[in-house]
Amino acid sequence: MIEVIRQIPSYQSKTATEIQAYFDETVEVVNMNGWTPTSMEKEGGLSGPEVDLLLETLRLSGGRGASAFTWLSTNPDGLELGSDERQGMIDAFSIGGQWETMIPGMTARIKALGHSTMKRYQQLGLPELPTTEQIEDALNPYFDSESKEVLFTLNRQADGQTVTFLRVTPVKLRNGVVVDRGESQNTFSGELLDQIKVLIEQSL
């Protein structure tokens, strides 16, 4: 899934919840593939009567409609319906052929062969909307938990002076084993540091 997530603009700065919301957005998909009368019915989901009415409308309309009818009847590559021009022609032929009177919803179904909507995760090839946990796992495939390493250092110098500091390092673990260490931060003073220093000196 990480390959899909990497297609999201600035995915590194997004939370798992924001990425899930991005996947769940509805997007418009333009299909510029050619359609034949056969593929309109078998793959596009149009009914036989709808395909017949479309072809009859084109045949009787003359001009570009007649040219489209001839193309659909003879060319195995089919006719694209995704361009703005073709989408506009479908609306015009719908009015001229009285599609909505004869078969309600036919216009939208034919236009959907060229323009359709789907969820973005479907467009990107995911079978279902991933959970936030799945997204987090994909973003962090090398560890299953996080922790911090704490190192207290007490150096006693020859003159009797002591130097103490606390080093805290964020770490990532997989099955309890450290697989990555982040940037350490050192603390040289503070109440907690003083308390630890006293406890250590008492134990020496």
Secondary structure, DSSP 8 states (H G I E B T S, - for coil): -HHHHTTSTTGGGS-HHHHHHHHT-EEEEE---EE-HHHHHHTS---HHHHHHHHHHHHHH-HHHHHHHHHHHH-TT-EE--SHHHHHHHHHHHHHHTHHHHSTTHHHHHHTTTEEEEEHHHHTT-SS---HHHHHHHH-TT-SEEEEEEEEEEEE-TTS-EEEEEEEEEEEEETTEEEEE---EEE---HHHHHHHHHHHHH-
